[in-house]
Amino acid sequence: MKKLDEIEIIRIFQKKFGRGASFVPEDLEILPTSGKKFMVKTDMLVQSTDMPPGMSLKQAARKSIVSCVSDFACKGVKPRYAVISLAIPQAFTRKMIHELADGFAEASREFSVKIVGGDVNQGKETVIDVSMFGTGGRMVRRRGARSGDVIVTSGPFGYHSSGLKMLLHGCKSDPAFAKKCKKSVLYPRPRLEFGLRASRYFTSSMDSSDGLSLTLNDMSRISKKQFIITRIPTEREIAFFAEKNCLGFMDLVFCGGEEYEIVATLSKADLPAVARIAARLGVPLYAIGFVREGKNVMMIHGRHKTILRPCGWVHFRSRSH
């Protein structure tokens, strides 16, 4: 029997909820209310799968907020409120509780998200569940890519995967590169302001936290278009690190997850405007390819074309990094 993964489990729940409960997967859920649209996101951080060695409780608390903020960023919606539920081991000390609270407070100030309530329970390991809320008008969908659109990312990929290889497996690198990679793991930076300003130009967009390859394949499939990748969104130091440690360079870039970048499509005519927004905010924008009629995600290397298969993090399917 095929082992269930996160995607199959969600489908089972959808069927049990009855006709009309099925929904098109999005980074945010939209609840129509009188006047404005109400946007909701929930995300869970679990100690055994989401807290690598070296991550403090304060950093974990902040990361739990970041994972929701990143989804709001790619949709161009301002998050405003959050509710947090906690499961913590009985052995937690007062100091550890204060560390968690400091992480939530720091993230609340950083992203101007007001924490309005939640729940605390006892558990065998630390679990942080964040529900975040916002309101807005237009929300950019995962679908909507058009033939001729440019594909962009809001930053480079591979640093988070490289950082995990160092933290989990002791892979070696020079100190400056190691510091940069570990920071991407322990202190991720979602592109909220960029998403809020640039999203009006996007025809489709998605948060990349499950992995760049999964993100591109989902957007291609839902838009019913072919995505052509002509540039790998990374820097040469990732390739050097991969070679030095006998790692797969493409896996580091495309299959890692938790990069918290925005992947979007937009008209070629709007690319200069988006590039100006990125430059003002210090966001390293990468134009990585284009959209055309067809299906799948294709990588072009000179005269060679290969299909970019989905890879990334799917709960109950993926093994630890």
N, C-alpha and C positions, 0 to 999 in steps of 0.2 A: 504494500500500500504506500502511495506517495505520502511523504512526510509533509504535514501542514506547515506553511510559512505565514508570515504576517498578512500577506495579500489574500491568501485563501481563507484565513480566519475572519478577516473583515467581510468577505463575500458571504460567508455562512451567516454572520450576524445580520447583514443586510436582508437576506432572504427571510430570516425569522421575523424581521420587523414588518413584513408584509409589503404588498404593492404600494408604490408611492414613496417607500422609505429609501429605495435605491437612489444613489446620488453619484454624480460625476466627481471623481476625486479632485480636490483642489487644496491649495495650501491653507486656505481659510474656508470656513463654512459661512454661508450667507443666510441670515434669518430675516425675512422681510417684516418690517414693522411699519406703522403709520408714519409717513414722512420720510425717514431715512432708512438705509439698509444697516443692519446690525451684523457686524463681523465677529466671528468667534474662532479661537484656536486653542487646542489643548495639546500638551506635550508632556511626556513623562521621562524623568531621568532616574535610572536605576544604578545603584552603586556598582554592581558586578559587571555591567556592560558599558556604562557610560562614564565611569570615573577611573581613568588610568592611573598607574603609580605616579606619585608626585603631585597629583591634583589635591589641593586643600579643600576643606568643606566650604570655605568662602568662595573659592573659584567654582565649585560645583553648583552652589546656589546661584551665582551669577550666570553660569552656563545654562541653567534651567530656564532662566528668563530670556537669554540670548536666542535659544532655539525657537521660541515663539516669536520674538521680535523679528527674526530673520524672515519668517513666513509673512508677516505683515509688510516687511520692506519690499519683497518681490511683487507684492500685489499693489503697492502704492497706497496703502492704508495706514493711517496713524493709530498705533495702539494706545489705549488710554487707561484701562483698568486691568487688574489681574487678581485672581483668587488662587491661593496656594494651599495644596494639601500635602502633608508630610507623614511619612512613616519613618520612625527612627528607632534604633536599638535601645533597649533598656539601659545599657551601659553608658549612654551618652552623658557627658558631664555638662555642667553649666557653661564652661568655657567653649565647648563644642557647639552648644546652642547659640551662644553669642556670635560665634564665627559664621554659622549659617545666616543668622539675622543680619550681620554686617554685609554678607554677600547679596542678600535680597535688597537691602537698603541702598547699596552702591548701584546696583542695576536699576532700581527704581528711579534714582536721581539721574543716572546716565541716559536713560531712554525716556524720561518724563512719563513713566507709567506708574499710576497710583495703585498700591496694593490695598485692597479693600476687605480682605477676609480670607478664610480658609478653614482647614481642619488639621488636627495633629493626632496621630495614632502610633501605637507601638508595632514594630516590625523586626524581622530578623536582619534586615539590611536597610540602608538609607534609600528611600524612594521619595522623589520630589515630583509632584504633578502640578503643572501650572496651566490654568485656563486664563486666556487673555481676550480682551474685548475692545472693539473699536467701532467707529461709525464712519461712513463715507458714501460717496456717490458711485463713480465708476471704479470697478475693481478689475485689474488685468487678469485674464484667465490663462490657464495652461494652453488651451487651444486658441487658435486665431492667427498662427503664423501663415504668411502669404508668400507665394512664389516671388522670388526676387528680394525678399527680406534679408537683412544681414543678421547673423547670429553673434551676440556679444556675451562676454562674462565680465563681472565687476571686479575681477582680480585673478591672480594666478592660482594654479592648482598644484598639489604635490607636497606642499609644506606640512600640512597636517598629517598626511600619511607618513612622511619622513620622520616627523616628531614622534609619532606612535612607535615607529620602528626603533627609535632611540630609547624611548621610555620602557617599552615592553621587551625588546630583544637585545638591547645594548649595542645597536649599530653605531658605528663611529663616524665622526665628521669633525671639521674644524670648529672651534668654539663659537665663532660669530654665526655660522650657519646653524649650529645646534641651538643656540639661543633663539634665533628667529623661528625655527621649526617648533621648538617646545612652547614658545609663546603662543603660536597659532593653535596649539592643543589646549593650553591652560587658560588662555585669555583671548578667545575668539572675538572677532569684531564684525558684527553684521552691518550691512550697508543701508541702514535705515534712511538717513538723510538723502542719499543718492536715489534710493527707490522712490521716496516721496516726491522728489523733484523731477526725476527722469521718466517715471512710469507713464506719463501722459503720451509719451512717444512709442511705448511698447505695444506691439500687436499680440504678443504672448510673453509670459514670463513664469519662472518657477524658482524656488529655493533649491540649492544644490546639495543640501545636507545629507542626502542618501547616496551621493556619488555623482560625478559629472556624467558618466555614461548612462546611468539610470535616468537622470534628468533629461538628457538629450533624447533618449529613446522614448520616454513618456511624452515629451512635447511633440516629437515627430509623429507618434502614433495617434495622439488625440487630435492633432491638427490635420492628420491625413496628408502629410507632406514629407518629402525627403529632405533630410538635413545633410548638407555636405560640409565636412570639416577640413579646412585647408591649413589651419594653423593650430598647433597644440598650445593651449594657454598656460604656459609655465616658463621657467627661466633655466638657463644652462646649468646652474648649480644643482638643480634636482637631478639632471642626467648624470652629473659627476658623482653625486651621492649614490645613485642607483648602481653605477658601474663599480664604485669603490666597495660597495657592500654586496655585490652580486644579486641585486634586486631587479625586478621588472620595472623599467622606467614607465611604460604605459600603464601598468597597474597602479603605480604611485599617483599618477595624474588623474586617471579616469575611474578608478575603482575604490577610492579611499572613503569618501563621505565626511560629513561634519566640517565642510569648508565654509559653509554659511555665506556663499557668494550668490549673486543673482545671475541667472542665465535668462537671456531675453532675446526676442526677435524684434526688429524694427525696420522701417523703410530706409533704404540707402540714403534717401534725401534728408532723413532726420538724424543720421549718424553724426554729422558735425555738431548739431545742437546738443546731443547726448554727450559727445566727447568734451564739449566745453563745460557742461555740468560736472562731469567726472574730474576734469582738470582743476576746477575751482575747489572741489572737495578733497582733492588728493587721492582720488580713486583710480587705480591703474586699470583702465578699460582695455579689454582685449577683443578685437574683431576676429572671430575664429572661423567664419565660414558663411554659407548662405543657404537659402531655402529654395527648393524647386519642386515640381510635380513628381510624385513617386512615393516610395515608402522606405523605411529603414534609415539608419544613420551611416553615412559612408565617409571613410577617411581617404583622402587623396595624398599619396606620397609620390610626387613626380608623375610618372605615367601609371603608377600602380594605384588600384582602388581596393579597399577592403571594407567589409561591413564591421562597424563598431558594435559589438554585442553588448547587451545590458550587463553591467557588473556594478557592484556597490554593496551597501549594507541593507539587508532585509532580515528582520528579526525572525528567528527560528530556522533560517536558511543559511545565513552567513556565519562563518566561524570567526573567532576573535582574531584581530589584526596580528 
